[in-house]
Amino acid sequence: MTDYVLVGGGAFAREIHDWFAPGLSGGDRFVGYLDDGDQPMAAFGRDLPQLGDTTAYALAPNQRLVMAVGDPAGKVALAGRLGGPQAFATLIHPRAWVSASAGLGHGAVVGPFTDVSADSKAGDLLTLNAYSSLGHDVAVGDFVTLSGYVDLTGGVTVGDRSFFGSGARVLPRLTIGAGCMVGAGAVVVRGCEDGVTLYAAPARRL
């Protein structure tokens, strides 16, 4: 039996709870969340207590953390405070498709109707929101977040800590550097180096 503790108490935590809680089995369950502010999930109809903040919580032996923050910099900071990526569970929704030849690091959250295709590889603390896709032979670094309906097509490479807004698409075999921000609805037709913000279709630099 595993007791899952959400790290973050905001809207994404509520999404994760609602995606995964109905399908947990074998006594597995969500038992609460950690948040550095006051975001009572009970106000939204979820009977989950705030167990503490992210600076002083000690996991019980049967507990695993679940990353419920989408911001890459936030994920880096939280993992550093809470024992590293290995302290986080990987959750794969039963309506996701993950190829047997794909590889995921520690602490991935793979939402409903996502696709992790043949021979794609992802680092630690990947976030795949609903309907997002890693095409064949995609390579994604650590702490990367794909919002809903993002499509990384075949052979794309993404550096650590990059974020993709809803509906963004990257064309085949392009490289997106580390720490990049790709805006919602952007269509990336040329690769970019580290730290670049892209928006629009075709994508251009901010």
Salt bridges, closest charged atoms under 4 A:
ASP3 OD1 - ARG29 NE 2.84
ASP18 OD1 - HIS17 ND1 3.06
ASP18 OD2 - ARG46 NH2 2.30
ASP36 OD2 - ARG81 NH2 3.23
ASP137 OD2 - HIS136 ND1 2.77
ASP151 OD2 - ARG169 NE 3.19
GLU193 OE1 - ARG205 NH2 2.93
